Amino acid sequence: MPIIVVDVMPKPEILDPQGKAINGALPRLGFTEFSQVRQGKRFELTVEGEVTDEILAQARTAAEEMLSNPVIEDVVNVAVLDEAEGAR
Amino acid sequence: MPIIVVDVMPKPEILDPQGKAINGALPRLGFTEFSQVRQGKRFELTVEGEVTDEILAQARTAAEEMLSNPVIEDVVNVAVLDEAEGAR
């Protein structure tokens, strides 16, 4: 069944304490190549049947109105998961 | 600066109470097209300079060893964010 992925990230100007904590821990574990880490959310919405434009629009609305907090978060991606990845 | 995206989702056999809660709330708000919702995490790792194969491999290792809990989560995606999306 098709899956719509919604990605939500904290706005750039918003502090991200989880990301900061990871950023502090990475070098201690030997990962020194990353200068910044931000942590957001990924939602997978399963659709029964075909993903029409209407359903995708509904997913976008749900992403803006319910899955994200527009004061502190941006919806950065709403897309249908491609079949190959979806098969996992 | 290039960004590596790491996506982590709860394993299919693991209960996902946050996803279940969203799934219950969606129809009440008029979103009726989605049969299942799962909530995972999205990390954005900023890299200074070019993303070499070595850095991408390090991101994969960090994803498996630090950004996810392999008992309950799967790393479903580690990829460089394409420029167009990264420009936001």
Backbone of each chain as nested JSON, in Angstrom:
{
  "chains": [
    {"id": "A", "residues": [
      {"number": 1, "name": "MET", "atoms": {"N": [0.836, -1.2, 0.0], "CA": [0.0, 0.0, 0.0], "C": [0.87, 1.249, 0.0]}},
      {"number": 2, "name": "PRO", "atoms": {"N": [0.46, 2.272, -0.715], "CA": [1.304, 3.478, -0.793], "C": [1.404, 4.186, 0.548]}},
      {"number": 3, "name": "ILE", "atoms": {"N": [2.549, 4.803, 0.737], "CA": [2.816, 5.546, 1.967], "C": [3.21, 6.974, 1.616]}},
      {"number": 4, "name": "ILE", "atoms": {"N": [2.587, 7.921, 2.31], "CA": [2.972, 9.322, 2.153], "C": [3.865, 9.689, 3.333]}},
      {"number": 5, "name": "VAL", "atoms": {"N": [5.027, 10.245, 3.011], "CA": [5.975, 10.653, 4.046], "C": [5.832, 12.148, 4.304]}},
      {"number": 6, "name": "VAL", "atoms": {"N": [5.756, 12.506, 5.56], "CA": [5.731, 13.919, 5.955], "C": [6.937, 14.165, 6.864]}},
      {"number": 7, "name": "ASP", "atoms": {"N": [7.776, 15.124, 6.474], "CA": [8.946, 15.459, 7.287], "C": [8.76, 16.833, 7.906]}},
      {"number": 8, "name": "VAL", "atoms": {"N": [9.011, 16.902, 9.188], "CA": [8.832, 18.147, 9.947], "C": [10.14, 18.439, 10.687]}},
      {"number": 9, "name": "MET", "atoms": {"N": [10.627, 19.664, 10.559], "CA": [11.866, 20.043, 11.253], "C": [11.637, 21.304, 12.073]}},
      {"number": 10, "name": "PRO", "atoms": {"N": [12.387, 21.452, 13.183], "CA": [12.315, 22.722, 13.913], "C": [12.79, 23.858, 13.002]}},
      {"number": 11, "name": "LYS", "atoms": {"N": [12.136, 25.0, 13.096], "CA": [12.564, 26.158, 12.298], "C": [14.019, 26.482, 12.606]}},
      {"number": 12, "name": "PRO", "atoms": {"N": [14.752, 26.995, 11.602], "CA": [16.192, 27.267, 11.805], "C": [16.479, 28.178, 13.0]}},
      {"number": 13, "name": "GLU", "atoms": {"N": [15.575, 29.135, 13.261], "CA": [15.857, 30.097, 14.334], "C": [15.443, 29.571, 15.707]}},
      {"number": 14, "name": "ILE", "atoms": {"N": [14.841, 28.373, 15.733], "CA": [14.397, 27.797, 17.001], "C": [15.499, 26.9, 17.571]}},
      {"number": 15, "name": "LEU", "atoms": {"N": [15.76, 27.03, 18.852], "CA": [16.728, 26.162, 19.513], "C": [16.252, 24.712, 19.438]}},
      {"number": 16, "name": "ASP", "atoms": {"N": [17.192, 23.793, 19.259], "CA": [16.844, 22.382, 19.151], "C": [17.708, 21.622, 20.146]}},
      {"number": 17, "name": "PRO", "atoms": {"N": [17.246, 21.522, 21.405], "CA": [18.098, 20.931, 22.447], "C": [18.475, 19.475, 22.164]}},
      {"number": 18, "name": "GLN", "atoms": {"N": [17.563, 18.703, 21.546], "CA": [17.911, 17.313, 21.224], "C": [19.058, 17.272, 20.219]}},
      {"number": 19, "name": "GLY", "atoms": {"N": [18.923, 18.098, 19.18], "CA": [19.992, 18.168, 18.175], "C": [21.306, 18.588, 18.809]}},
      {"number": 20, "name": "LYS", "atoms": {"N": [21.235, 19.59, 19.682], "CA": [22.44, 20.093, 20.359], "C": [23.095, 18.991, 21.187]}},
      {"number": 21, "name": "ALA", "atoms": {"N": [22.268, 18.198, 21.879], "CA": [22.805, 17.112, 22.711], "C": [23.522, 16.076, 21.842]}},
      {"number": 22, "name": "ILE", "atoms": {"N": [22.903, 15.745, 20.712], "CA": [23.535, 14.791, 19.796], "C": [24.839, 15.365, 19.273]}},
      {"number": 23, "name": "ASN", "atoms": {"N": [24.788, 16.65, 18.914], "CA": [25.964, 17.336, 18.39], "C": [27.119, 17.286, 19.38]}},
      {"number": 24, "name": "GLY", "atoms": {"N": [26.799, 17.386, 20.68], "CA": [27.829, 17.315, 21.69], "C": [28.367, 15.911, 21.879]}},
      {"number": 25, "name": "ALA", "atoms": {"N": [27.506, 14.921, 21.659], "CA": [27.901, 13.535, 21.913], "C": [28.68, 12.922, 20.75]}},
      {"number": 26, "name": "LEU", "atoms": {"N": [28.397, 13.367, 19.535], "CA": [29.036, 12.75, 18.354], "C": [30.569, 12.723, 18.432]}},
      {"number": 27, "name": "PRO", "atoms": {"N": [31.234, 13.873, 18.715], "CA": [32.7, 13.833, 18.731], "C": [33.245, 12.891, 19.792]}},
      {"number": 28, "name": "ARG", "atoms": {"N": [32.546, 12.786, 20.928], "CA": [33.024, 11.877, 21.985], "C": [33.009, 10.434, 21.526]}},
      {"number": 29, "name": "LEU", "atoms": {"N": [32.152, 10.134, 20.531], "CA": [32.066, 8.768, 20.01], "C": [32.868, 8.605, 18.719]}},
      {"number": 30, "name": "GLY", "atoms": {"N": [33.638, 9.632, 18.381], "CA": [34.525, 9.503, 17.232], "C": [33.952, 10.016, 15.924]}},
      {"number": 31, "name": "PHE", "atoms": {"N": [32.762, 10.6, 15.992], "CA": [32.179, 11.148, 14.764], "C": [32.466, 12.646, 14.728]}},
      {"number": 32, "name": "THR", "atoms": {"N": [33.45, 13.025, 13.937], "CA": [33.941, 14.396, 13.997], "C": [33.615, 15.209, 12.745]}},
      {"number": 33, "name": "GLU", "atoms": {"N": [32.892, 14.62, 11.823], "CA": [32.709, 15.263, 10.516], "C": [31.484, 16.173, 10.45]}},
      {"number": 34, "name": "PHE", "atoms": {"N": [30.698, 16.21, 11.511], "CA": [29.427, 16.926, 11.407], "C": [29.449, 18.171, 12.281]}},
      {"number": 35, "name": "SER", "atoms": {"N": [29.109, 19.309, 11.668], "CA": [29.218, 20.574, 12.393], "C": [27.918, 20.952, 13.096]}},
      {"number": 36, "name": "GLN", "atoms": {"N": [26.805, 20.392, 12.645], "CA": [25.53, 20.713, 13.278], "C": [24.581, 19.535, 13.121]}},
      {"number": 37, "name": "VAL", "atoms": {"N": [23.744, 19.321, 14.126], "CA": [22.712, 18.291, 14.043], "C": [21.382, 18.911, 14.442]}},
      {"number": 38, "name": "ARG", "atoms": {"N": [20.351, 18.667, 13.649], "CA": [19.002, 19.081, 14.018], "C": [18.135, 17.831, 14.011]}},
      {"number": 39, "name": "GLN", "atoms": {"N": [17.226, 17.748, 14.983], "CA": [16.346, 16.584, 15.025], "C": [14.912, 17.003, 14.777]}},
      {"number": 40, "name": "GLY", "atoms": {"N": [14.267, 16.329, 13.837], "CA": [12.863, 16.576, 13.549], "C": [12.078, 15.286, 13.584]}},
      {"number": 41, "name": "LYS", "atoms": {"N": [10.941, 15.295, 12.892], "CA": [10.053, 14.133, 12.909], "C": [9.764, 13.674, 11.498]}},
      {"number": 42, "name": "ARG", "atoms": {"N": [9.525, 12.386, 11.386], "CA": [9.108, 11.814, 10.11], "C": [7.841, 11.025, 10.368]}},
      {"number": 43, "name": "PHE", "atoms": {"N": [6.797, 11.309, 9.606], "CA": [5.541, 10.575, 9.712], "C": [5.332, 9.757, 8.445]}},
      {"number": 44, "name": "GLU", "atoms": {"N": [4.837, 8.544, 8.601], "CA": [4.455, 7.733, 7.447], "C": [2.953, 7.484, 7.513]}},
      {"number": 45, "name": "LEU", "atoms": {"N": [2.229, 8.02, 6.524], "CA": [0.779, 7.856, 6.449], "C": [0.465, 6.809, 5.391]}},
      {"number": 46, "name": "THR", "atoms": {"N": [-0.168, 5.723, 5.802], "CA": [-0.526, 4.68, 4.85], "C": [-1.863, 5.013, 4.197]}},
      {"number": 47, "name": "VAL", "atoms": {"N": [-1.917, 4.861, 2.884], "CA": [-3.131, 5.13, 2.121], "C": [-3.644, 3.82, 1.539]}},
      {"number": 48, "name": "GLU", "atoms": {"N": [-4.95, 3.584, 1.695], "CA": [-5.56, 2.419, 1.059], "C": [-5.875, 2.805, -0.378]}},
      {"number": 49, "name": "GLY", "atoms": {"N": [-5.34, 2.066, -1.322], "CA": [-5.616, 2.388, -2.725], "C": [-4.653, 3.426, -3.26]}},
      {"number": 50, "name": "GLU", "atoms": {"N": [-5.074, 4.109, -4.294], "CA": [-4.177, 4.986, -5.033], "C": [-4.058, 6.341, -4.346]}},
      {"number": 51, "name": "VAL", "atoms": {"N": [-2.873, 6.962, -4.476], "CA": [-2.677, 8.304, -3.942], "C": [-3.082, 9.313, -5.016]}},
      {"number": 52, "name": "THR", "atoms": {"N": [-4.247, 9.885, -4.875], "CA": [-4.694, 10.912, -5.82], "C": [-4.15, 12.274, -5.382]}},
      {"number": 53, "name": "ASP", "atoms": {"N": [-4.291, 13.262, -6.267], "CA": [-3.872, 14.629, -5.917], "C": [-4.631, 15.125, -4.694]}},
      {"number": 54, "name": "GLU", "atoms": {"N": [-5.911, 14.692, -4.623], "CA": [-6.747, 15.124, -3.514], "C": [-6.214, 14.584, -2.18]}},
      {"number": 55, "name": "ILE", "atoms": {"N": [-5.82, 13.307, -2.191], "CA": [-5.297, 12.704, -0.958], "C": [-3.974, 13.355, -0.566]}},
      {"number": 56, "name": "LEU", "atoms": {"N": [-3.142, 13.643, -1.567], "CA": [-1.865, 14.303, -1.289], "C": [-2.109, 15.692, -0.707]}},
      {"number": 57, "name": "ALA", "atoms": {"N": [-3.128, 16.379, -1.236], "CA": [-3.47, 17.703, -0.696], "C": [-3.961, 17.577, 0.74]}},
      {"number": 58, "name": "GLN", "atoms": {"N": [-4.726, 16.508, 1.01], "CA": [-5.204, 16.279, 2.378], "C": [-4.018, 16.005, 3.319]}},
      {"number": 59, "name": "ALA", "atoms": {"N": [-3.034, 15.259, 2.82], "CA": [-1.837, 14.985, 3.627], "C": [-1.097, 16.281, 3.927]}},
      {"number": 60, "name": "ARG", "atoms": {"N": [-1.015, 17.176, 2.924], "CA": [-0.342, 18.47, 3.134], "C": [-1.066, 19.283, 4.202]}},
      {"number": 61, "name": "THR", "atoms": {"N": [-2.404, 19.279, 4.113], "CA": [-3.176, 20.032, 5.106], "C": [-2.979, 19.43, 6.497]}},
      {"number": 62, "name": "ALA", "atoms": {"N": [-3.046, 18.101, 6.587], "CA": [-2.831, 17.436, 7.874], "C": [-1.434, 17.765, 8.413]}},
      {"number": 63, "name": "ALA", "atoms": {"N": [-0.445, 17.793, 7.516], "CA": [0.926, 18.099, 7.928], "C": [1.009, 19.493, 8.531]}},
      {"number": 64, "name": "GLU", "atoms": {"N": [0.358, 20.46, 7.887], "CA": [0.428, 21.848, 8.35], "C": [-0.394, 22.061, 9.62]}},
      {"number": 65, "name": "GLU", "atoms": {"N": [-1.562, 21.379, 9.675], "CA": [-2.507, 21.703, 10.742], "C": [-2.382, 20.809, 11.966]}},
      {"number": 66, "name": "MET", "atoms": {"N": [-1.876, 19.594, 11.758], "CA": [-1.908, 18.662, 12.865], "C": [-0.548, 18.031, 13.183]}},
      {"number": 67, "name": "LEU", "atoms": {"N": [0.229, 17.729, 12.152], "CA": [1.481, 17.014, 12.399], "C": [2.627, 17.957, 12.76]}},
      {"number": 68, "name": "SER", "atoms": {"N": [2.438, 19.238, 12.529], "CA": [3.487, 20.188, 12.882], "C": [2.897, 21.328, 13.698]}},
      {"number": 69, "name": "ASN", "atoms": {"N": [3.756, 21.968, 14.451], "CA": [3.394, 23.178, 15.188], "C": [3.982, 24.353, 14.413]}},
      {"number": 70, "name": "PRO", "atoms": {"N": [3.137, 25.108, 13.696], "CA": [3.676, 26.132, 12.788], "C": [4.438, 27.249, 13.493]}},
      {"number": 71, "name": "VAL", "atoms": {"N": [4.306, 27.355, 14.808], "CA": [5.049, 28.387, 15.533], "C": [6.536, 28.036, 15.59]}},
      {"number": 72, "name": "ILE", "atoms": {"N": [6.827, 26.754, 15.725], "CA": [8.237, 26.369, 15.918], "C": [8.753, 25.387, 14.867]}},
      {"number": 73, "name": "GLU", "atoms": {"N": [7.852, 24.892, 13.999], "CA": [8.286, 23.848, 13.067], "C": [7.911, 24.183, 11.624]}},
      {"number": 74, "name": "ASP", "atoms": {"N": [8.688, 23.653, 10.693], "CA": [8.382, 23.737, 9.27], "C": [8.096, 22.341, 8.729]}},
      {"number": 75, "name": "VAL", "atoms": {"N": [7.093, 22.243, 7.867], "CA": [6.911, 21.01, 7.1], "C": [7.875, 21.091, 5.924]}},
      {"number": 76, "name": "VAL", "atoms": {"N": [8.891, 20.246, 5.902], "CA": [9.918, 20.389, 4.865], "C": [9.697, 19.443, 3.693]}},
      {"number": 77, "name": "ASN", "atoms": {"N": [8.803, 18.488, 3.832], "CA": [8.623, 17.518, 2.755], "C": [7.316, 16.75, 2.941]}},
      {"number": 78, "name": "VAL", "atoms": {"N": [6.522, 16.691, 1.856], "CA": [5.352, 15.805, 1.819], "C": [5.425, 15.083, 0.479]}},
      {"number": 79, "name": "ALA", "atoms": {"N": [5.656, 13.778, 0.485], "CA": [5.87, 13.073, -0.779], "C": [5.464, 11.614, -0.64]}},
      {"number": 80, "name": "VAL", "atoms": {"N": [5.12, 11.021, -1.772], "CA": [4.81, 9.596, -1.775], "C": [6.124, 8.828, -1.744]}},
      {"number": 81, "name": "LEU", "atoms": {"N": [6.21, 7.865, -0.845], "CA": [7.405, 7.024, -0.738], "C": [7.51, 6.193, -2.008]}},
      {"number": 82, "name": "ASP", "atoms": {"N": [8.691, 6.214, -2.652], "CA": [8.752, 5.427, -3.893], "C": [8.707, 3.93, -3.589]}},
      {"number": 83, "name": "GLU", "atoms": {"N": [8.23, 3.191, -4.581], "CA": [7.916, 1.76, -4.403], "C": [9.093, 0.957, -3.853]}},
      {"number": 84, "name": "ALA", "atoms": {"N": [10.274, 1.231, -4.414], "CA": [11.447, 0.435, -4.022], "C": [11.706, 0.576, -2.521]}},
      {"number": 85, "name": "GLU", "atoms": {"N": [11.655, 1.854, -2.06], "CA": [11.889, 2.087, -0.645], "C": [10.71, 1.551, 0.174]}},
      {"number": 86, "name": "GLY", "atoms": {"N": [9.499, 1.69, -0.409], "CA": [8.316, 1.259, 0.309], "C": [8.243, -0.245, 0.522]}},
      {"number": 87, "name": "ALA", "atoms": {"N": [9.02, -0.971, -0.275], "CA": [8.938, -2.43, -0.226], "C": [9.647, -3.03, 0.985]}},
      {"number": 88, "name": "ARG", "atoms": {"N": [10.459, -2.191, 1.645], "CA": [11.213, -2.731, 2.779], "C": [10.273, -3.284, 3.843]}}
    ]},
    {"id": "B", "residues": [
      {"number": 1, "name": "MET", "atoms": {"N": [25.929, 24.64, 2.804], "CA": [26.694, 23.452, 3.229], "C": [25.852, 22.198, 3.082]}},
      {"number": 2, "name": "PRO", "atoms": {"N": [26.462, 21.115, 2.644], "CA": [25.656, 19.902, 2.418], "C": [25.099, 19.341, 3.725]}},
      {"number": 3, "name": "ILE", "atoms": {"N": [23.938, 18.722, 3.583], "CA": [23.267, 18.13, 4.734], "C": [22.995, 16.658, 4.443]}},
      {"number": 4, "name": "ILE", "atoms": {"N": [23.325, 15.818, 5.412], "CA": [22.98, 14.397, 5.301], "C": [21.737, 14.148, 6.143]}},
      {"number": 5, "name": "VAL", "atoms": {"N": [20.737, 13.532, 5.516], "CA": [19.495, 13.234, 6.213], "C": [19.516, 11.778, 6.676]}},
      {"number": 6, "name": "VAL", "atoms": {"N": [19.158, 11.564, 7.925], "CA": [19.022, 10.207, 8.474], "C": [17.578, 10.041, 8.94]}},
      {"number": 7, "name": "ASP", "atoms": {"N": [16.891, 9.032, 8.408], "CA": [15.513, 8.764, 8.816], "C": [15.457, 7.478, 9.617]}},
      {"number": 8, "name": "VAL", "atoms": {"N": [14.799, 7.552, 10.752], "CA": [14.686, 6.41, 11.668], "C": [13.21, 6.171, 11.95]}},
      {"number": 9, "name": "MET", "atoms": {"N": [12.754, 4.932, 11.79], "CA": [11.346, 4.612, 12.063], "C": [11.257, 3.459, 13.056]}},
      {"number": 10, "name": "PRO", "atoms": {"N": [10.186, 3.427, 13.872], "CA": [9.991, 2.253, 14.73], "C": [9.831, 1.006, 13.86]}},
      {"number": 11, "name": "LYS", "atoms": {"N": [10.388, -0.103, 14.303], "CA": [10.237, -1.354, 13.549], "C": [8.753, -1.67, 13.389]}},
      {"number": 12, "name": "PRO", "atoms": {"N": [8.387, -2.312, 12.263], "CA": [6.961, -2.578, 12.016], "C": [6.279, -3.353, 13.144]}},
      {"number": 13, "name": "GLU", "atoms": {"N": [7.025, -4.252, 13.803], "CA": [6.4, -5.085, 14.83], "C": [6.338, -4.389, 16.194]}},
      {"number": 14, "name": "ILE", "atoms": {"N": [6.899, -3.185, 16.267], "CA": [6.907, -2.451, 17.534], "C": [5.7, -1.512, 17.591]}},
      {"number": 15, "name": "LEU", "atoms": {"N": [5.012, -1.517, 18.718], "CA": [3.905, -0.582, 18.912], "C": [4.413, 0.854, 18.824]}},
      {"number": 16, "name": "ASP", "atoms": {"N": [3.619, 1.725, 18.244], "CA": [4.011, 3.12, 18.084], "C": [2.872, 3.973, 18.637]}},
      {"number": 17, "name": "PRO", "atoms": {"N": [2.886, 4.228, 19.963], "CA": [1.759, 4.921, 20.601], "C": [1.515, 6.323, 20.028]}},
      {"number": 18, "name": "GLN", "atoms": {"N": [2.599, 7.035, 19.657], "CA": [2.411, 8.377, 19.088], "C": [1.669, 8.288, 17.762]}},
      {"number": 19, "name": "GLY", "atoms": {"N": [2.114, 7.337, 16.917], "CA": [1.434, 7.145, 15.634], "C": [-0.023, 6.758, 15.845]}},
      {"number": 20, "name": "LYS", "atoms": {"N": [-0.262, 5.869, 16.807], "CA": [-1.638, 5.433, 17.099], "C": [-2.51, 6.604, 17.535]}},
      {"number": 21, "name": "ALA", "atoms": {"N": [-1.945, 7.48, 18.357], "CA": [-2.699, 8.643, 18.824], "C": [-3.071, 9.558, 17.655]}},
      {"number": 22, "name": "ILE", "atoms": {"N": [-2.109, 9.78, 16.766], "CA": [-2.383, 10.618, 15.586], "C": [-3.443, 9.954, 14.727]}},
      {"number": 23, "name": "ASN", "atoms": {"N": [-3.288, 8.637, 14.554], "CA": [-4.244, 7.876, 13.748], "C": [-5.672, 8.022, 14.287]}},
      {"number": 24, "name": "GLY", "atoms": {"N": [-5.785, 8.073, 15.618], "CA": [-7.098, 8.232, 16.214], "C": [-7.642, 9.643, 16.046]}},
      {"number": 25, "name": "ALA", "atoms": {"N": [-6.744, 10.625, 16.033], "CA": [-7.181, 12.02, 15.969], "C": [-7.517, 12.466, 14.554]}},
      {"number": 26, "name": "LEU", "atoms": {"N": [-6.852, 11.888, 13.554], "CA": [-7.047, 12.342, 12.165], "C": [-8.512, 12.357, 11.732]}},
      {"number": 27, "name": "PRO", "atoms": {"N": [-9.259, 11.238, 11.895], "CA": [-10.651, 11.251, 11.428], "C": [-11.506, 12.301, 12.138]}},
      {"number": 28, "name": "ARG", "atoms": {"N": [-11.227, 12.544, 13.408], "CA": [-11.982, 13.563, 14.148], "C": [-11.78, 14.943, 13.549]}},
      {"number": 29, "name": "LEU", "atoms": {"N": [-10.644, 15.15, 12.879], "CA": [-10.378, 16.448, 12.266], "C": [-10.699, 16.452, 10.776]}},
      {"number": 30, "name": "GLY", "atoms": {"N": [-11.332, 15.373, 10.309], "CA": [-11.787, 15.353, 8.916], "C": [-10.825, 14.696, 7.944]}},
      {"number": 31, "name": "PHE", "atoms": {"N": [-9.721, 14.157, 8.456], "CA": [-8.784, 13.477, 7.566], "C": [-9.061, 11.98, 7.615]}},
      {"number": 32, "name": "THR", "atoms": {"N": [-9.725, 11.488, 6.574], "CA": [-10.227, 10.115, 6.638], "C": [-9.522, 9.168, 5.674]}},
      {"number": 33, "name": "GLU", "atoms": {"N": [-8.517, 9.659, 4.967], "CA": [-7.936, 8.858, 3.883], "C": [-6.794, 7.968, 4.335]}},
      {"number": 34, "name": "PHE", "atoms": {"N": [-6.393, 8.082, 5.607], "CA": [-5.178, 7.397, 6.02], "C": [-5.499, 6.254, 6.977]}},
      {"number": 35, "name": "SER", "atoms": {"N": [-5.006, 5.061, 6.641], "CA": [-5.374, 3.889, 7.421], "C": [-4.403, 3.621, 8.561]}},
      {"number": 36, "name": "GLN", "atoms": {"N": [-3.19, 4.147, 8.437], "CA": [-2.205, 3.93, 9.497], "C": [-1.232, 5.101, 9.536]}},
      {"number": 37, "name": "VAL", "atoms": {"N": [-0.78, 5.449, 10.726], "CA": [0.229, 6.489, 10.871], "C": [1.341, 5.943, 11.76]}},
      {"number": 38, "name": "ARG", "atoms": {"N": [2.574, 6.116, 11.341], "CA": [3.72, 5.794, 12.195], "C": [4.573, 7.042, 12.323]}},
      {"number": 39, "name": "GLN", "atoms": {"N": [5.099, 7.251, 13.512], "CA": [5.949, 8.414, 13.71], "C": [7.371, 8.002, 14.015]}},
      {"number": 40, "name": "GLY", "atoms": {"N": [8.298, 8.577, 13.264], "CA": [9.714, 8.314, 13.495], "C": [10.479, 9.613, 13.623]}},
      {"number": 41, "name": "LYS", "atoms": {"N": [11.78, 9.536, 13.377], "CA": [12.628, 10.714, 13.551], "C": [13.378, 11.011, 12.269]}},
      {"number": 42, "name": "ARG", "atoms": {"N": [13.664, 12.272, 12.103], "CA": [14.494, 12.712, 10.986], "C": [15.623, 13.562, 11.551]}},
      {"number": 43, "name": "PHE", "atoms": {"N": [16.857, 13.202, 11.21], "CA": [18.013, 13.977, 11.649], "C": [18.65, 14.639, 10.444]}},
      {"number": 44, "name": "GLU", "atoms": {"N": [19.095, 15.871, 10.622], "CA": [19.851, 16.551, 9.568], "C": [21.249, 16.843, 10.098]}},
      {"number": 45, "name": "LEU", "atoms": {"N": [22.245, 16.211, 9.469], "CA": [23.64, 16.4, 9.876], "C": [24.307, 17.323, 8.871]}},
      {"number": 46, "name": "THR", "atoms": {"N": [24.79, 18.459, 9.34], "CA": [25.478, 19.396, 8.447], "C": [26.946, 19.013, 8.323]}},
      {"number": 47, "name": "VAL", "atoms": {"N": [27.429, 19.01, 7.09], "CA": [28.823, 18.659, 6.828], "C": [29.538, 19.901, 6.307]}},
      {"number": 48, "name": "GLU", "atoms": {"N": [30.716, 20.18, 6.859], "CA": [31.539, 21.277, 6.316], "C": [32.313, 20.725, 5.131]}},
      {"number": 49, "name": "GLY", "atoms": {"N": [32.151, 21.344, 3.992], "CA": [32.874, 20.875, 2.811], "C": [32.112, 19.777, 2.092]}},
      {"number": 50, "name": "GLU", "atoms": {"N": [32.84, 18.978, 1.351], "CA": [32.223, 17.998, 0.465], "C": [31.826, 16.725, 1.221]}},
      {"number": 51, "name": "VAL", "atoms": {"N": [30.76, 16.082, 0.766], "CA": [30.364, 14.802, 1.36], "C": [31.079, 13.682, 0.608]}},
      {"number": 52, "name": "THR", "atoms": {"N": [32.13, 13.152, 1.211], "CA": [32.855, 12.04, 0.599], "C": [32.174, 10.731, 0.981]}},
      {"number": 53, "name": "ASP", "atoms": {"N": [32.564, 9.651, 0.307], "CA": [32.033, 8.331, 0.649], "C": [32.333, 7.996, 2.11]}},
      {"number": 54, "name": "GLU", "atoms": {"N": [33.515, 8.455, 2.553], "CA": [33.932, 8.164, 3.929], "C": [32.993, 8.847, 4.937]}},
      {"number": 55, "name": "ILE", "atoms": {"N": [32.636, 10.104, 4.633], "CA": [31.747, 10.84, 5.535], "C": [30.35, 10.221, 5.542]}},
      {"number": 56, "name": "LEU", "atoms": {"N": [29.906, 9.786, 4.345], "CA": [28.596, 9.148, 4.255], "C": [28.597, 7.83, 5.054]}},
      {"number": 57, "name": "ALA", "atoms": {"N": [29.715, 7.107, 4.979], "CA": [29.836, 5.859, 5.745], "C": [29.808, 6.158, 7.247]}},
      {"number": 58, "name": "GLN", "atoms": {"N": [30.469, 7.272, 7.631], "CA": [30.464, 7.658, 9.042], "C": [29.043, 8.021, 9.501]}},
      {"number": 59, "name": "ALA", "atoms": {"N": [28.289, 8.684, 8.606], "CA": [26.901, 9.026, 8.933], "C": [26.081, 7.749, 9.114]}},
      {"number": 60, "name": "ARG", "atoms": {"N": [26.322, 6.751, 8.25], "CA": [25.595, 5.473, 8.376], "C": [25.897, 4.811, 9.71]}},
      {"number": 61, "name": "THR", "atoms": {"N": [27.19, 4.828, 10.08], "CA": [27.577, 4.218, 11.355], "C": [26.937, 4.972, 12.519]}},
      {"number": 62, "name": "ALA", "atoms": {"N": [26.989, 6.309, 12.462], "CA": [26.366, 7.114, 13.522], "C": [24.873, 6.826, 13.597]}},
      {"number": 63, "name": "ALA", "atoms": {"N": [24.247, 6.66, 12.429], "CA": [22.807, 6.382, 12.396], "C": [22.5, 5.064, 13.101]}},
      {"number": 64, "name": "GLU", "atoms": {"N": [23.319, 4.049, 12.828], "CA": [23.071, 2.724, 13.398], "C": [23.419, 2.678, 14.886]}},
      {"number": 65, "name": "GLU", "atoms": {"N": [24.503, 3.374, 15.26], "CA": [25.041, 3.202, 16.612], "C": [24.546, 4.242, 17.6]}},
      {"number": 66, "name": "MET", "atoms": {"N": [24.132, 5.402, 17.083], "CA": [23.81, 6.473, 18.02], "C": [22.443, 7.103, 17.796]}},
      {"number": 67, "name": "LEU", "atoms": {"N": [22.067, 7.265, 16.54], "CA": [20.813, 7.983, 16.274], "C": [19.6, 7.064, 16.334]}},
      {"number": 68, "name": "SER", "atoms": {"N": [19.838, 5.762, 16.343], "CA": [18.706, 4.831, 16.43], "C": [18.961, 3.812, 17.52]}},
      {"number": 69, "name": "ASN", "atoms": {"N": [17.872, 3.247, 18.019], "CA": [17.954, 2.139, 18.968], "C": [17.626, 0.867, 18.185]}},
      {"number": 70, "name": "PRO", "atoms": {"N": [18.645, 0.06, 17.882], "CA": [18.429, -1.085, 16.971], "C": [17.446, -2.129, 17.507]}},
      {"number": 71, "name": "VAL", "atoms": {"N": [17.139, -2.072, 18.793], "CA": [16.173, -3.023, 19.344], "C": [14.757, -2.706, 18.852]}},
      {"number": 72, "name": "ILE", "atoms": {"N": [14.457, -1.43, 18.751], "CA": [13.085, -1.039, 18.406], "C": [12.975, -0.208, 17.134]}},
      {"number": 73, "name": "GLU", "atoms": {"N": [14.112, 0.208, 16.555], "CA": [14.05, 1.124, 15.405], "C": [14.88, 0.625, 14.229]}},
      {"number": 74, "name": "ASP", "atoms": {"N": [14.456, 1.046, 13.042], "CA": [15.221, 0.794, 11.823], "C": [15.692, 2.122, 11.238]}},
      {"number": 75, "name": "VAL", "atoms": {"N": [16.936, 2.132, 10.767], "CA": [17.388, 3.268, 9.958], "C": [16.877, 3.026, 8.546]}},
      {"number": 76, "name": "VAL", "atoms": {"N": [15.941, 3.849, 8.082], "CA": [15.317, 3.568, 6.785], "C": [15.931, 4.371, 5.651]}},
      {"number": 77, "name": "ASN", "atoms": {"N": [16.744, 5.352, 5.976], "CA": [17.283, 6.194, 4.916], "C": [18.478, 6.991, 5.438]}},
      {"number": 78, "name": "VAL", "atoms": {"N": [19.593, 6.959, 4.691], "CA": [20.72, 7.865, 4.937], "C": [21.11, 8.416, 3.581]}},
      {"number": 79, "name": "ALA", "atoms": {"N": [20.921, 9.709, 3.361], "CA": [21.164, 10.254, 2.025], "C": [21.511, 11.721, 2.113]}},
      {"number": 80, "name": "VAL", "atoms": {"N": [22.236, 12.19, 1.105], "CA": [22.55, 13.61, 1.031], "C": [21.309, 14.34, 0.531]}},
      {"number": 81, "name": "LEU", "atoms": {"N": [20.956, 15.407, 1.223], "CA": [19.816, 16.239, 0.832], "C": [20.16, 16.922, -0.48]}},
      {"number": 82, "name": "ASP", "atoms": {"N": [19.27, 16.835, -1.466], "CA": [19.649, 17.471, -2.738], "C": [19.61, 18.987, -2.61]}},
      {"number": 83, "name": "GLU", "atoms": {"N": [20.421, 19.605, -3.458], "CA": [20.682, 21.046, -3.357], "C": [19.405, 21.876, -3.326]}},
      {"number": 84, "name": "ALA", "atoms": {"N": [18.474, 21.547, -4.204], "CA": [17.251, 22.342, -4.32], "C": [16.522, 22.367, -2.978]}},
      {"number": 85, "name": "GLU", "atoms": {"N": [16.382, 21.175, -2.382], "CA": [15.699, 21.083, -1.102], "C": [16.548, 21.737, -0.013]}},
      {"number": 86, "name": "GLY", "atoms": {"N": [17.879, 21.576, -0.133], "CA": [18.78, 22.109, 0.881], "C": [18.799, 23.632, 0.908]}},
      {"number": 87, "name": "ALA", "atoms": {"N": [18.352, 24.24, -0.185], "CA": [18.419, 25.697, -0.296], "C": [17.334, 26.4, 0.508]}},
      {"number": 88, "name": "ARG", "atoms": {"N": [16.387, 25.633, 0.97], "CA": [15.279, 26.263, 1.699], "C": [15.8, 27.005, 2.926]}}
    ]}
  ]
}
